[in-house]
Amino acid sequence: MTNKRLDDIRKRIHKIKAEFAAIDDMRPWSLTRQYKDPQNQSGAYYQLSYTRQMKSRTEYVARDCVREVRREIASHTRFKAVTAERVDLGIEHSRVRMKRAHKP
């Protein structure tokens, strides 16, 4: 069982490496539409907010760049999910290997 599980983990890690290579430009989140006059919802503009290196940042995004920024945010979200899965698999791989090494 442990050898099969190790092989399965290695195969998934190999696929994750390919996914990392396929991830394009990315930006941290979140993109919101704001209004200069919120009561009447007029004067709409887009704003990107995120925290990086313990600093909160806000950037204005031109309307014609919104689609691209949304794609970059999706790439960042995918990157975080793939990274978390890779770490989990690394931990499991190590545990299975150690368990196999200490079997009498």
C-alpha positions in Angstrom: 0.0 0.0 0.0 2.7 2.5 0.9 4.6 2.0 -2.3 1.5 2.6 -4.4 0.6 5.7 -2.3 4.2 7.0 -2.8 3.8 6.5 -6.5 0.5 8.3 -6.6 1.9 11.2 -4.6 4.9 11.5 -7.0 2.6 11.4 -10.0 0.4 14.2 -8.6 3.5 16.3 -7.7 4.7 15.9 -11.2 1.4 17.2 -12.5 1.5 20.1 -10.1 4.9 21.1 -11.4 3.4 21.3 -14.9 0.5 23.4 -13.4 3.1 25.8 -11.9 4.7 26.2 -15.3 1.4 27.0 -16.9 0.4 29.8 -14.4 0.8 33.1 -16.1 1.0 36.6 -14.7 -0.7 37.0 -11.3 -1.8 39.7 -8.9 -3.0 39.4 -5.4 -6.7 40.3 -4.7 -9.3 42.0 -4.5 -10.8 44.0 -7.3 -13.9 46.1 -6.5 -16.0 48.7 -8.2 -16.2 51.9 -6.3 -18.3 55.0 -6.9 -17.4 58.7 -6.5 -21.0 59.2 -5.6 -22.1 56.0 -3.9 -25.6 57.2 -3.1 -26.4 57.6 -6.7 -23.9 55.0 -7.9 -22.3 57.4 -10.4 -18.7 57.9 -11.3 -17.7 54.2 -11.2 -14.1 53.2 -11.0 -12.2 50.0 -10.2 -9.8 49.6 -7.3 -7.4 46.7 -6.5 -6.7 46.2 -2.8 -4.2 43.8 -1.3 -1.7 43.3 1.5 1.9 42.4 0.6 4.8 42.2 3.1 2.5 43.5 5.8 1.7 46.6 3.9 -1.8 47.4 2.7 -1.9 48.7 -0.9 -4.6 50.1 -3.1 -4.3 50.8 -6.8 -6.7 52.2 -9.3 -7.4 50.1 -12.3 -8.3 51.6 -15.7 -11.6 50.2 -17.0 -9.9 48.7 -20.1 -7.5 46.7 -17.8 -10.2 45.2 -15.6 -10.5 41.9 -17.7 -6.7 41.4 -17.6 -6.5 42.1 -13.8 -9.3 39.7 -13.2 -7.4 37.0 -15.1 -4.2 37.8 -13.1 -6.2 37.5 -9.8 -7.6 34.1 -11.0 -4.0 33.0 -11.7 -2.9 34.1 -8.2 -5.8 32.2 -6.6 -4.9 29.1 -8.6 -1.2 29.5 -7.6 -2.2 29.6 -3.9 -4.4 26.5 -4.2 -1.7 24.5 -6.1 0.9 25.6 -3.6 -1.2 24.4 -0.7 -1.8 21.1 -2.4 1.9 20.7 -3.1 2.8 21.3 0.5 0.2 18.9 1.7 1.5 16.2 -0.7 5.1 16.9 0.4 4.1 16.3 4.1 2.2 13.2 3.3 5.1 11.9 1.1 7.5 12.4 3.9 5.2 10.7 6.5 4.7 7.6 4.3 8.4 7.4 3.5 9.3 7.6 7.2 6.6 5.0 8.2 8.0 2.7 5.5 11.5 3.1 6.7 10.7 2.2 10.3 8.6 -0.9 9.5 10.2 -4.0 11.0 
